[in-house]
Structures are given as C-alpha cells and as structure tokens.
Amino acid sequence: MNVIDLFSGCGGLSLGFQQAGFHVALGIDNDAAALETFRRNHKDSVGASVDLFDAAAMDRIEELLEGQKVDVIVAGPPCQGFSLTGPRKFDDPRNKLYLRVFDAVRRFKPQGFVIENVRGMASLYGGQVKDEIIRRFTELGYNVVWKVVCAADYGVPQLRHRLIFVGIRRDLGTFEFPKAKLTPDHYIGCRDAIGDLPTRVDDLGAEMDSYQEAPFSDYQKLMRGNAVVLANHVGTKHTEHVKNVISMVPPGGNYKDLPPGVGDSRKFHVAWTRYHPDRPSNTIDTGHRNHFHYALNRVPTIREFARLQSFPDDFVFTGTKTQQNRQVGNAVPPLLGQAIAEQLSKYLKG
Ligand SMILES: C[S@@+](CC[C@H](N)C(=O)[O-])C[C@H]1O[C@@H](n2cnc3c(N)ncnc32)[C@H](O)[C@@H]1O
C-alpha cells in the first residue's frame, strides 16, 4: 500500500503509517531541515522539496511517483491565516495549501486519505470550514468522517488533541475511528515516558551519547527498541534566575503557583508549566521555553520531547536545536498515526 505524505515535516505521520505496514513512497515539504530528518529516518521513501504553493506542484509529484499507484494520501497542512471570505469562500488564496490536498486527491484518486489539523479548525467560522471540507471531498466520491482525538488514548504520554478527517472511497465503506487503547486513569505519565534518561543538569551531554540506566517501564522499553546510542539528549544551560523560578513550581503546576512577584516575565496560560510525573505532558509545541521537566529544573531535551511524542529513540533529529524543536512539535505522534493507519488498512483493497 503506497502512501504520499503532503506537508510531511520530519515524518511523524509517515512513521505511524510505516509502523502499520504501509510503504511511504513520497514525503513532500519545503523545509530543508525537516526533509533532511525525513530522509535520514525514512530510508525507503523519497523526501522531496516541493513548494505546495506552486501551481506545478502536482505535476512534480506525479513525476516523482514514477508510475507508482497511490493508495492513501496523508496531509497535515498548516492552517495559519486560514480564511473564509464571505459565505463559504474557501477559495481564498490564503487557503491554497489546504486546497492542494483536494488537488492531490482529485489527481491521484487514492482509496483513502487522512488530514490532520489543530482542533480549533473544527469550530473555525462556526464549523463552516470543517463542513466545507467534508462537502468538497464528498463531491469527489469519498465518505468523510472527522473526530477530535486525544493522542493519550492511543498510548502517547501527551494530552494532544487533534482534528482528524478520514475519507474512504465510497464503494469501500465509512471509516470508524479506532477505539481508545487506554482510559484516562491508565494514561502513560511523564516518569514512565522519560524517567530512564540521564539527568543532563551538570553534564549537558552530546548529540550522540549513551544511556546510563536500564529502562523501568514498558513504554521506555518500547521507545528504546534496539537503540544503543542515545541521540538528541542534550541539556540546556539556564540562568540561576530561571532555575530558581522553576524550582518553586510544584509537579503539574504553572505560573499561578509562584509566589507574588516571582516569574512575572511570563504570565500566559502555559507559562512556567512543570510536567507531572504521573500524568501525560501537555501538548508539545514548536517552542521550548515554557514547559519544564517533572523533577529537574530545566526544559526537556529534544529526546524527551520526542519520547512524549512517541518517536522511538532510533529516530534521529537533525538541524539546529530550534529546527529540531519545530520538527518534533509539528509532528503527528507516530503511535496515533499508527492507530489510524491500522484501522484504515481494514477498509482498503489490495
Ligand atoms: C504541521 S507540519 C506537518 C507535520 C507532519 N505531518 C508530521 O507528522 O511530522 C506542516 C508542514 O508543512 C510544511 N509547509 C508549509 N508550507 C509549505 C509549502 N508551501 N510547501 C510545502 N510544505 C509546506 C512545513 O514546513 C511543515 O513541515
């Protein structure tokens, strides 16, 4: 089963599909650093730099496919600046990247498609955007369903909610979202996700380093797999001021738990958040300044963010730390992608 991944980034969604047995033929993005990570970790796929704003993008994708059929299209289009001008005016140029997904489905006629977005997209313009997406794909011959899913339900140690659309060619049925694998009282917590990793407080470590302790949870064992090198686990040196402020935040707390006058420089809703050892993390974002380790007075390392996103330890991120943070934070957690892909495979032919 061949997949093309539009807006692939480093390939979190691609990895989920691979883990479910699909072959990702193409990952398409225009970010050089993300593509480098994609290529490094998806050796059987082509990671191609194509600007999806470009009118010729679909021709380029067709060339890259070299005659391979497309069974599934997956896409995580950026939706910053998404706009509806007038009733149902979806064709606003600002929405071009989203419209490319329709172009791709129209052109390559996959058996199914999966689109991932932030959950706010479900209620944008009073739900009109979501309804219009459904209407257009339905017109193309697909049964389309949508759901806001929580990654923690599928074994990811993170409370990440995302809107997912799944469309299946009409003759193949209507997709049902996979049932949750875990209930909230059994969600995987931060300690079980990252507690086996070296502390990186005095010794900040190196990009390629070694483990110091054995894994102590099933999740840690799953993430380590056969990895022998610990990649991307490098600590950040904070000022005494930052260390002092965060030392005052209790597990699971945030700026509201600080004494008056402390930490006043950051006061928005996720500022000075310390993870709770027994609960999943908050949503990993593309910044890296506001969330802190559940026990140590520092921000998580890239590897810790990657673990909280369910990237296995042998998935290595390349580029600067800022680029790596963007790649990890942008990604669909592979375990969530895998759950959707496994369910989707039940509907597909061939
Ligand atoms: C939310 S991320 C997708 C993450 C990916 N699905 C994953 O699981 O790792 C959106 C991606 O769209 C890419 N992108 C933005 N504008 C683009 C364009 N004009 N052409 C191609 N890719 C673009 C960004 O570089 C980014 O990697």
The ligand as a Tripos MOL2 file, in Angstrom:
@<TRIPOS>MOLECULE
LIG
   27    29     1     0     0
SMALL
NO_CHARGES

@<TRIPOS>ATOM
      1 C1          2.1750   20.5890   10.8690 C.3       1 LIG1
      2 S1          3.6110   20.3260    9.9150 S.3       1 LIG1
      3 C2          3.3400   18.6660    9.3560 C.3       1 LIG1
      4 C3          3.9180   17.6140   10.2860 C.3       1 LIG1
      5 C4          3.8850   16.1970    9.7620 C.3       1 LIG1
      6 N1          2.5550   15.7910    9.3610 N.3       1 LIG1
      7 C5          4.4300   15.1970   10.7710 C.2       1 LIG1
      8 O1          3.6750   14.3480   11.2420 O.co2     1 LIG1
      9 O2          5.6240   15.2570   11.0930 O.co2     1 LIG1
     10 C6          3.3060   21.2910    8.4660 C.3       1 LIG1
     11 C7          4.4430   21.2470    7.4370 C.3       1 LIG1
     12 O3          4.0270   22.0000    6.2820 O.3       1 LIG1
     13 C8          5.2160   22.4690    5.6690 C.3       1 LIG1
     14 N2          4.8870   23.5250    4.7080 N.ar      1 LIG1
     15 C9          4.4590   24.7780    4.9720 C.ar      1 LIG1
     16 N3          4.2880   25.4800    3.8260 N.ar      1 LIG1
     17 C10         4.6070   24.6410    2.8050 C.ar      1 LIG1
     18 C11         4.6470   24.7810    1.3880 C.ar      1 LIG1
     19 N4          4.3340   25.9310    0.7950 N.pl3     1 LIG1
     20 N5          5.0250   23.7250    0.6290 N.ar      1 LIG1
     21 C12         5.3770   22.5560    1.2260 C.ar      1 LIG1
     22 N6          5.3510   22.3600    2.5750 N.ar      1 LIG1
     23 C13         4.9950   23.3930    3.3570 C.ar      1 LIG1
     24 C14         6.0530   22.9310    6.8480 C.3       1 LIG1
     25 O4          7.4260   23.0180    6.5010 O.3       1 LIG1
     26 C15         5.7540   21.8540    7.8960 C.3       1 LIG1
     27 O5          6.7610   20.8750    7.9040 O.3       1 LIG1
@<TRIPOS>BOND
     1     1     2 1
     2     2     3 1
     3     2    10 1
     4     3     4 1
     5     4     5 1
     6     5     6 1
     7     5     7 1
     8     7     8 2
     9     7     9 1
    10    10    11 1
    11    11    12 1
    12    11    26 1
    13    12    13 1
    14    13    14 1
    15    13    24 1
    16    14    15 ar
    17    14    23 ar
    18    15    16 ar
    19    16    17 ar
    20    17    18 ar
    21    17    23 ar
    22    18    19 1
    23    18    20 ar
    24    20    21 ar
    25    21    22 ar
    26    22    23 ar
    27    24    25 1
    28    24    26 1
    29    26    27 1
@<TRIPOS>SUBSTRUCTURE
     1 LIG1         1 GROUP 0 **** ****
